[in-house]
Amino acid sequence: MVSPAVRRTLLMIIARGVPRTYATMRQSLAGHPHIDVVLDRRYAQRRQTVLTVGTDRRKQERRSRHIDIPLRELGWAVVQEQRNV
């Protein structure tokens, strides 16, 4: 069995409170094929209530990267994203 190719992309996440930074970085990095600029969409932790769930199908927590401090202090954070091609 052949494993799928993995493309590594840098994901630049911009805090919601700095829309000018988002616009500037999106324009500046538009031509770079391996950098995506996105606006942080989080409002709060999604799972605030404890519910009994059968089987959690996720392989890992999607929000496992620790970006809260850089987003709060710098207004942006960069993470490496892996995508199957």
N, C-alpha and C positions, 0 to 999 in steps of 0.2 A: 504494500500500500504506500503510495507516495503522499508525503505530508504537504499541505498547502504552503505556498510561499508566504512569508511574513514580511510586511512592510512596516518599518518603524517611522512614526510621524511624531513630531513635537506638537503638543497641544498647548497653546498659550491661552490661559483662562484669565479673563479680565473681570474685575469686580464690578458689580452692578452700579456702584456709586460713582464710577469714573467713565462715563460714556465717551468723553473726548479721547481718552486713552484708547478705548476700544476702536473708535473710528480711525485714529492715527495708525495704530498697529495693524489694523485690517488693511488699510491702504498701503502701508509700507511693506508688508509681507505678502501682498497679493500674488506676486509672481513666483513665490517660493513653493515648489511642489510638495515639500515635506513638512510644512508648518501650517497648522490650522489655528485661526484665532477665533475664539468663541467667548460669548458673554456668560458669566456665571448665572445659571438658572435657578440655583438653590435659594429657597426662602428659609427653610429650617429642616431639621431632621424629619424625614417622612414618617418614620415609625415611632410615634410618641406613645401609643397605647400598646399594651401587651395583649396580643391575641394568640390563641392557640392555632397553630398552623400545622397541617399534616406534614408534608415534606417540602423543605426549601430547595428549589431546583437550581438556585444559583451556585456556581462553582466557587465564587468568592464575592465578597462585598464590593460593589462597584465604587463606593466612596471610600475605599481604603487608603487612598493617597492623602497624605497630610498636607493640605493646601490652605487650610483656614488661616494660619498665621501669615504666610506671604500675601494672601489676598487682603487681609486686614491691614497689614503694615505697608505693603508696597502698592497694592491695588491690582496686582497680577501675580500669576504663578505659571510655571512651565512644567509639564509632565510629559513623559514619553509614553506614547500610545502604540500598541501593537495591533495591527489589523491583518487578518488573513486575506490574501489576494487570490 
